[in-house]
């Protein structure tokens, strides 16, 4: 072990892994460990985490409220890009890691620390997300990744270590060894029974959403206003980014909206089964797309939609701070200049359906698109020449016998 490391800043959550790591770093490196806790909306977990860090021997504890920054500068930009990983995952964990790592580097500088550390395993994506951000912002930083060094190679061994040293397990037990990540955008579950992709997730696992079968028998309607692609109000009430997402989380959760059970491809190469609850995010993505549908030019939308899976991949793989991400996000910002308006959403027993959209910048012209008399707004006879011109290459190909 390096002898020149005297102070380490640990990304600390108060859960099993990072609580064990805090003690392990002290014992292994004989160094002071500063616990950094990012409040991204996990709420009641924050205060106990501060107490656990102090009890476990942290030399200092930083707990920073990053909720508004998280939603404003990370969640909303990802949503404007329609970034959805592998068509399903709304990137709740992925989009949070670069912010945590950035704030952690700030603490490293403030404390004059020698290294940073995290609780990500050597099998997962988070090790990549944390460390790519560390190196992008502080190129020569020393990174300590305990899961790649120690011999505590399972949840069971971590629980045993914690019990031996009187460390809180954060609610993780042998019976329920789920790995959970919670922030304002989502709650995720991995591990335990979920490692069998055929096994149905137990109902008592869910925390943010009611069972859709037990949701209210009457639908809930909600209207969301957007300015330049950014949500600004719910039902006419202008709210801060964090408050807006929190309100939609409450409405979505009460109606069973936002549950996803998937098997995804991790960046390191393996497949992983995860269960996610993203009630507010599910509503926002649908509402945003609805306002785009009447305000975005067709070709601009096509290009944006080509960027979307790549942006999602970059976020998932940890390249938030990269030149390619900056370039594509510049285009996304430009594409959203006229995405102003309101979407009306119906929430009902797990469903999130768009039932209305309007905009002062709407490109939808009823006089042109109507099935009734269009009063000369559109000359239907023009379509014949349009079709023939588009068919020219097809006709030539067939005539040449090249089909």
N, C-alpha and C positions, 0 to 999 in steps of 0.2 A: 504494500500500500504506500501511496505517496506520503512522505513525511513533511512536505511543505504545505499541506492543506490544514489550515487552522480554523477556518470558518466556512460552513456550507449552507446555502439557502435551499431549502427543500419545499417543493410544491406539495402542500399538506392539505388533506381533506378531512382528516379526523377519522377516516375509515380504517379498516383492518390493515391494509397494505402500508399506507403511509405512517400509521402509528408504529408499526413494527420497524419500518425503515428508519424512523427518527431515532429509536433506541439503537438500532444496528449501526447506523452511521457514527453515533457517539462512541460505541464500543470498538468499532473497527478502525476508525480514522483518528480517534482521540481528539476530536474537533468539536467546536461549538456548532450547534445546528440551529439555524434560524428558520422557523416555520412560517411559510407564506400561505395564507388562506385567501383565495379569491371568492368573493361573494358574487355569484352569478345568478342568484335567485333560488338557491337551495334552502333559504329561509331559516327554519328553526335549527338546521344542522350547524349553522355557523358558530353560535355561542358555545355549544358543547365542544366543538372542534378546538376553539381557543383554549378552553379549560383542559382538554385532553393533551394539547401540545405542551402547555405549561407543566402539567402533571408528569408528562413523560420526559421532561428535562430540557425543553427548548430554551436556548439562551435568550431568544427574543421571539415575539410573535407579531406578525403583520397580518391584519385582516382588512382587506380593502373592498369597498363597495363598488363593484364594476358593472352593476346591472344596466345602467343607462348606456354606458359605452358598449357593452356587449350587444344589446339589442340594436342600438343606433348604427354602430360601425362594423358589425359582423353579421348579425341575423338578418337585418334588412337588406344589406348589399347582396347576400346570398340569395334571398328571396327575389330581389329585383332581377337577378340573373337566372331565376327559375332553376337553381342548382339542386338537383335531386340525384343522389347517387344510385346507380343501377335501377333507375326508374321508380324507386320506392322510398329510400332513406332520406329524410330531410336534414341530415348532418348535424343533429343536436350536439353530439359529443365533439365531432370533428371541428366545427366552427368555433368552439370555445377554447380549444387548446392554444391557438396562437396568441390569444389575448392573455391567458394565464401565463404563458411563457414570457411574453413581452413585459408584463408587470413584474414577473419574477426577476428578470434581468435588471429592472429598475431597482429592486431591493438589493440585488447583488452589488450594484454600483453604490447605493446609499450606505450599505454596511461595509463596503470594502472587502467583501468576501472573496474566497479563493475558488469556489466551485458552486455549481448548481446540481440539484438532484431531483428525481421524480420517482413516482411509484409505478410506472408502466412496466408491464412484463416484457420479456424478450420475445414473446410470440405475437404481441399486439401491434396496433397501429399507433397508439399514443406515444410510444418511445420515439417514433419517427417524427410525429408532429411536434412534440416538445423540442427535440434536439435540432431539427431543421430550423426552428424559430430561434433557438439559442444561438446557433452558429450564424444565422442571417443577421442578427442584431449585435452579436458580440463574438466576432470570428475566432478569437483565441481562447474562449472560455473553456474551463475544465468541466466536464460532465461526468457525474457519477450515476450509473444505472444499476442499483443493487440487484435487480432481478437477473442481470447478466453476470453477476459476480458471486452471489452467495449460494449456499446449498439448501436454502429453504425453497423447495421447488413445487410446492402445492399449497392450496388453501388450507388443507389439514395441518401441514407443518407450520404455517403462519399462525393458525389459531393456537396450536400448542405453544409456540414461542410467546405469543401474547399472554397466554394464561400463566406461563412460567414467570414472566416479568411483570405481571399485574397490569397489563395494558388493555384498555378497552378494545373490543373487537368491532365496535361500531354496529352491533346488531347482527353481524355475520355469525352463523352457527354451522355445525356440521350438517344439520338437517336442511338449512337454507343458506347454502354457500354462494348466493348470487353475487356477481359483481355488478354494482349499480353506479350509475352516473346521473346526477340530477342538476339541472339548471333551469333558467326561465323558459327555455325552448322545449326541453323534453326531459323524460326519465327513461333510462335504458336499463335492461337486464341481460346478463349473460351468465353462463355457468350453471352448475347444478343440473336439474332435470332438463334444462334447456339445451344441454349438450346433445340430447337425442332429438334430431330434427323432426322425428315422427310424433314426439310427445307433445300434447297440447299444454300450453302454458297454464298453470293453475290460476284460477280466478282471484284467489286471495293475494296474488303477487301485485296486482295493479293498484296504483295509489292515486293517479291523477284523473282517471276516467271511471265512470260507473259502467257496469255491464250494460252494453247497448240493449240487451233484452229487458233490462229493468229501468231504462231511461224513461222520461216522461212520455205519456201517450199523445201529447200535443206538441207540435213542432215549435221551435224557437226561431224567430227571425232576427237577423242582425244586419245592420248596414255599416259598411266600412268605407271611409273616404280616403282617397289617395291624392298626393301632390307629387308630381314627377316620379311616380312609381313607389313613393314612400307612404305607408299608412300613417294618417295623422289623427283620425277621429273614429269613434265607434258610436253609432246611433246619435250622431251630431255632437257628441262630447269630445272636444279636442283634448288629447292626452299625451303625456310624454311617451317615448318609445317603450320603456319598461312597463309603465302603467297600462298602456294599450295592450301589450302582449299578455299581461297578467289578467286583464278583463276577459280577453278571448280565451285564455286558458280555463277560466272559471266557466264560461258559457259552453265551451266545447266539452270540457270534462263532464259537466252535468248532463250532457246529451250523448255521452259515450263516443265522442268523436276523437279520432287521432291514434287509434291502436294499429300497430304494424308488427307482424311476425314475419321475419325474413331470414334467409341465409345469404350472406354477403361475401364478397371476395376481399379479404384483407390485402393491404399493400405488400405485406411480407410473403404472400403467396398462398396461404391456406384459406379455406372457407370457414365461416363462423356463423353460428345462429344467434340472432339477437331479437329481443322483443322491445319495442319502443312505444312510448306514449307521447304524442306531440299534438295536443288538442288545439292550442292557439295557432301554432305554425301551420297546421293542416288548413285551418280556416283562411289564414292570410295568403297562403299560396294559391288557393282556389279563387279568392276574391281579387287578388292582384292580376291573375291571368284573365279574369272576366273583364276588368277595366282595360287591360291591354287589348282585348279582342275587338274593342270598338275604337281604339285610339292609335294603335301602332300600324304603320305601313306594312303591307304584306311581306315585302322583301327584307325590310329591316327585321321583322319578327323571325323570318327564316334564318337569317344570319345569327341573330341572338340565340335561337333554338339550336343552332349548330355549336355555338359556344357553350351552351348550358351543361351538357354532359362532361365537357373538358374542365370547366370551372368546378363542377362537382367533384371530379376526380382530383383536381389540384387541392381542393379543400380537404378531401378525405385523406389524401396522401401526405398532407402537411406542408404544402407549398403556398401558403397564404402570402408569405413575403417572398415573392419571386418576380422577375421581370415579365414573364409571360402572364402572370396573374394581373399585374398592374396594367398591361396593355389591353387585356380583354375587359377588365373592369372599366377602363376608360371608354370603351365602346358601349358597355352596358349603361353607363351613366348617360351617354349621349342618346341612347335608344329610349330612355325613359323621360325625355324632356316634355312630352305631351301626354304622358300617362297620368291624366288628372280625371277624377270622377269618383263615382260611388258604385259599389257592388252590394246587392242585397242577397243574403245567404240564408238558406233554410237548414236548420240543424234538427235532425230527427233520428233517434235510435242508431247512432253511429254513422249516419250519413251526413254529408256536407254538400248541399246542392245549391248551385247558383240559380236564382229565380229572377234576377233583374240586374241591369247595369245601365249607367247613364254617364255622360261626360259633356262638358262644354266644348271639348275638342273632338267630339265623336266624328268618325269618318263614315259612320253608318247613315245612309241617305234613304229614307223610306220611299221617297219619290222614285228612286232608281230601282230598289230591290223589291218593291211591291209586286204581288201577283195580280193586283187589280190594274186598272188603266193607269199608265204612267205619265200621261199627258205630254208625251214627247221627250221626257227626260232621258230616255234610253231608246236608241233605234235598234230594234231587234234584228232587222235585216243585216246590220253590220256584222253580226256574229258569223254569217256564212263565210265571208271573206277571211275573217279571223281564223276560222277553223281550217279553211283550205290552205292558208299560209302555214299553219302549224303542222298540217298533214303532209306538206310537200316532201320533206325528207323521208317520210314513211312510204309515200307513193313511189318515189324514185328507187328506194331500196327494194321494194317488191318488184318493180318493173325490171330491175337488174338481176333478179333472182337471188338476192343476197339474204333472204329470210331463213 
